[in-house]
Amino acid sequence: MDIATFIALCKAAKDARGELLAVAHKRLSHEEKKLLLAAAEPGETEGKFRIHGTDQSGPWLRAGDVECINPNDRARRVVCLEAFESLCKRGLVHHESGNLFTLTGSGFKEARMLQKKKGLKGYAIQI
């Protein structure tokens, strides 16, 4: 999946808010929760996701300060991208510009609830 596909997913979620409520209310997967928590960590990259890529590794995601890539574990990269795709479809992430995506208000709200529930605010999250 390339950046343009993620941009289209985020735009579709924004345009069809009501239609996507059923998806939004499904339980978040473990990977989705980890991405939300990583992106919501306070600091310069708070609320930010970036999609990077190389010809060798293909696209990969950075959630806040956490990189979802391991040259020895292709599955990790793919699982992170699938979880990110789901967050886009839920309307919890939107496209800002270029390879930059950010949490929506709903995304921050969900992440804050997770932080509070797990007592994780201010701790580094490993994906």
Buried (B, 14 or more C-beta within 10 A) or exposed (E): BEBEEBBEBBEBBBEEEEEBEEEBEEEBBEBBBBBBBBBBBEEEBBBBBBBBBEEEEBBBBBBBBBBBBEEEEEEBBBBBBBBBBBBBBBBBBBBBEEBEBBBBEBBBEBBBEBBEEEEBBEEEBEB
